[in-house]
């Protein structure tokens, strides 16, 4: 009979950064070759995001302990995030070309292959960090 406390201690070799970095790099290189909001890009994001979501809900990924509560210093990181959300929301609702949204300002940068591949790579590692919690 398997005990659940022993199953949680099993080391998952595939979940190590030395394995995931080349896998995420390959996915990012394929994703960077797709045009923004194209069918290939959307399917890749849905497939990769769906797989990571499934891994996050399954008990197969070794978890990192979450802090019991945010420290005061960590709470201050919410200020730029909220400011970004307010600026993005106001400029989106305003719809003016004089004040474009921040995502529209990123479009010229993301037109380049390496920038788009880097954004994919960062998105994958960020999502993986959420899966591990």
GIVENCOR-V884817 format. One record per residue. N is the residue number from 1. RES is the residue in one letter. PHI is phi in whole degrees, 0 to 359 (NA if undefined). PSI is psi in degrees with one decimal (none if undefined). Layout:
BEGIN
n->N res->RES phi->PHI psi->PSI
n->N res->RES phi->PHI psi->PSI
END
This chain:
BEGIN
n->1 res->X phi->NA psi->129.0
n->2 res->X phi->278 psi->136.1
n->3 res->X phi->262 psi->135.3
n->4 res->X phi->298 psi->-31.7
n->5 res->X phi->291 psi->-27.1
n->6 res->X phi->282 psi->-32.7
n->7 res->X phi->293 psi->-30.8
n->8 res->X phi->287 psi->-21.3
n->9 res->X phi->273 psi->-6.8
n->10 res->X phi->293 psi->129.7
n->11 res->X phi->279 psi->127.3
n->12 res->X phi->262 psi->106.9
n->13 res->X phi->294 psi->-30.6
n->14 res->X phi->287 psi->-15.8
n->15 res->X phi->269 psi->6.8
n->16 res->X phi->277 psi->150.3
n->17 res->X phi->300 psi->-30.9
n->18 res->X phi->294 psi->-24.0
n->19 res->X phi->269 psi->-43.3
n->20 res->X phi->286 psi->-30.3
n->21 res->X phi->300 psi->-48.7
n->22 res->X phi->294 psi->-34.2
n->23 res->X phi->294 psi->-47.7
n->24 res->X phi->295 psi->-36.1
n->25 res->X phi->296 psi->-41.8
n->26 res->X phi->296 psi->-44.6
n->27 res->X phi->298 psi->-41.0
n->28 res->X phi->294 psi->-38.7
n->29 res->X phi->293 psi->-38.2
n->30 res->X phi->292 psi->-43.9
n->31 res->X phi->295 psi->-34.9
n->32 res->X phi->292 psi->-24.5
n->33 res->X phi->281 psi->-13.3
n->34 res->X phi->271 psi->144.3
n->35 res->X phi->291 psi->150.3
n->36 res->X phi->302 psi->135.0
n->37 res->X phi->59 psi->22.3
n->38 res->X phi->279 psi->171.2
n->39 res->X phi->297 psi->-45.2
n->40 res->X phi->299 psi->-43.5
n->41 res->X phi->295 psi->-44.0
n->42 res->X phi->295 psi->-41.2
n->43 res->X phi->294 psi->-39.1
n->44 res->X phi->295 psi->-43.9
n->45 res->X phi->295 psi->-42.7
n->46 res->X phi->294 psi->-42.9
n->47 res->X phi->293 psi->-47.7
n->48 res->X phi->292 psi->-45.8
n->49 res->X phi->296 psi->-38.6
n->50 res->X phi->295 psi->-41.5
n->51 res->X phi->295 psi->-43.0
n->52 res->X phi->293 psi->-35.9
n->53 res->X phi->296 psi->-43.1
n->54 res->X phi->297 psi->-42.7
n->55 res->X phi->297 psi->-33.7
n->56 res->X phi->291 psi->-30.7
n->57 res->X phi->271 psi->-18.6
n->58 res->X phi->277 psi->162.9
n->59 res->X phi->264 psi->20.8
n->60 res->X phi->269 psi->-11.4
n->61 res->X phi->262 psi->130.6
n->62 res->X phi->294 psi->131.2
n->63 res->X phi->264 psi->149.0
n->64 res->X phi->262 psi->143.5
n->65 res->X phi->291 psi->138.3
n->66 res->X phi->273 psi->146.2
n->67 res->X phi->292 psi->147.9
n->68 res->X phi->297 psi->-33.3
n->69 res->X phi->202 psi->161.1
n->70 res->X phi->286 psi->142.1
n->71 res->X phi->280 psi->168.6
n->72 res->X phi->297 psi->-39.5
n->73 res->X phi->295 psi->-38.0
n->74 res->X phi->290 psi->-33.1
n->75 res->X phi->294 psi->-29.4
n->76 res->X phi->293 psi->-20.8
n->77 res->X phi->290 psi->-16.2
n->78 res->X phi->287 psi->-23.8
n->79 res->X phi->298 psi->-52.1
n->80 res->X phi->296 psi->-32.9
n->81 res->X phi->295 psi->-44.7
n->82 res->X phi->294 psi->-39.6
n->83 res->X phi->298 psi->-44.1
n->84 res->X phi->301 psi->-45.1
n->85 res->X phi->297 psi->-41.0
n->86 res->X phi->294 psi->-47.4
n->87 res->X phi->299 psi->-45.1
n->88 res->X phi->297 psi->-43.7
n->89 res->X phi->294 psi->-43.2
n->90 res->X phi->294 psi->-44.2
n->91 res->X phi->290 psi->-30.9
n->92 res->X phi->291 psi->-44.5
n->93 res->X phi->290 psi->-32.4
n->94 res->X phi->291 psi->-35.5
n->95 res->X phi->65 psi->22.6
n->96 res->X phi->269 psi->142.8
n->97 res->X phi->282 psi->-16.7
n->98 res->X phi->289 psi->-28.8
n->99 res->X phi->233 psi->80.5
n->100 res->X phi->288 psi->158.4
n->101 res->X phi->291 psi->158.4
n->102 res->X phi->295 psi->-32.2
n->103 res->X phi->291 psi->-32.7
n->104 res->X phi->289 psi->-32.8
n->105 res->X phi->291 psi->-26.0
n->106 res->X phi->279 psi->-16.0
n->107 res->X phi->304 psi->-45.1
n->108 res->X phi->298 psi->-33.1
n->109 res->X phi->289 psi->-43.0
n->110 res->X phi->283 psi->-0.9
n->111 res->X phi->289 psi->-21.1
n->112 res->X phi->273 psi->142.1
n->113 res->X phi->302 psi->-50.2
n->114 res->X phi->292 psi->-34.2
n->115 res->X phi->293 psi->-41.6
n->116 res->X phi->293 psi->-41.4
n->117 res->X phi->295 psi->-39.4
n->118 res->X phi->296 psi->-38.2
n->119 res->X phi->294 psi->-40.9
n->120 res->X phi->300 psi->-46.3
n->121 res->X phi->299 psi->-45.3
n->122 res->X phi->296 psi->-39.0
n->123 res->X phi->296 psi->-42.3
n->124 res->X phi->296 psi->-45.0
n->125 res->X phi->292 psi->-36.1
n->126 res->X phi->295 psi->-42.2
n->127 res->X phi->294 psi->-39.8
n->128 res->X phi->297 psi->-37.7
n->129 res->X phi->297 psi->-36.8
n->130 res->X phi->290 psi->-36.4
n->131 res->X phi->296 psi->-38.2
n->132 res->X phi->290 psi->-17.4
n->133 res->X phi->277 psi->none
END
